[in-house]
Amino acid sequence: MADDEEFEIPTKPEDLSSRSTKHPYHVDTETNIENYSEGQLNKVIDQLATKMKKSTTLNIIEHAQFDLIWSLLSKPHIMFQHSGVADRFYNLITINSKATVTAISDAIRDSAPTFNKERNALKMYMFVLHWFFTVAKTAQSSAPKATAKRGAKSKDDAAKLNVWQTETQKESVISILISVLDLPLGSLWKHDQPEEQFVDLVAKTGYLFIEDGTSVKSKSMRMSLNTLLSTLVIKYGQAGNITGSLIHFINKYEYMPGPAAEVVEHLAKECNNTQLCGSLIREIGRINPKDLGRDANGSKNLAAFLVELSERLPKEMYQSISVLIPPWTASRTR
């Protein structure tokens, strides 16, 4: 990547293919892994690991590394059918993501003259992390159920969780996202704030874990997600965007009223910030009563959220009750 070239976060990963002209930086050489065996895929991982080991973590911006990463993720149905290959890829990306955050922190501390390489490397790693968990979710849902192998003690032995599915590793990824947001990102962009697409990408990666029902059942995962969302609200002014996302999740998932209320409580009590609380109540108050009447499950979830919130933050709810009375009264009379 040239010094003056910028990695533009794509709307779709395929926009970076060698055949695309949508972005100045795109893949030069695609490795077609369509018919690769597990052994051949492991050789590609070996090749990638060697390249990463021989250079700094920031060199993901070079085509020798990024093109291999893109080639593997662009064929998830191939890579994810071999859990060991996917695990090795995941470990490489997370280890180097952490090292990149450290390298950037050092560069900022040492007042490097420019941060083009650091900024682009960070954008690439966040893009790859988000892409990995997006395709992993799809690959898992379409994969055939595992069966017990001869000699296995139980079906559980034959269907162990992949590395990235364990609670410890999920928390590790959230920790990476938080450490990224804790950086003085404005320095990398030479502005008060980083580009909106980057902040949105970090948030969307966190949302992938919220949409994973098993993650929010874990107290430690919820605490990590609370910290992530709180940082986005307080440091990056994302209360409006997070409000819309949380309302969507509450409407869609029966398990979300409690975790969503916990996020709001964390911000109010631990961070002395009621911005998200007020924003959520106002947006719920703006919902058309006809929409509430049409979506029984969504209305039920929103009501459960408001009850949960009133128990956790009674003062804030009392102050905002007038905003909620008109639409909810109207919906009950229909």
Buried (B, 14 or more C-beta within 10 A) or exposed (E): BEEEEBBBBBEEBEBBBEEEEEBEBBBEEBBEBEEBEBEEBBEBBEBBBEBBEEEEBBBBBEBBBBBBBBBBBBBBEBBBBBBEBBBBBBBBBBBBBBBBBEBBBEBBEEEBEEBBBBBBBBBBBBBBBBBBBBBBBEBEEEEEEBEEEEEEEEEEEBEEEBBBBEBEBBBBBBBBBBBBBEBEBEBBEEEEEBBEEBBBBBBBBBBBBBBBEEBBEBEEBBBBBBBBBBBBBBEBEBBEBBBEBBBBBBBEBEBBBEBBBBBBBBBBEEBEBBBBBBBBBEBBBEBEBEEBBEBEEBBEBBBBBBEBBBEBBEEBBEBBEEBBEEBBEBBEEE
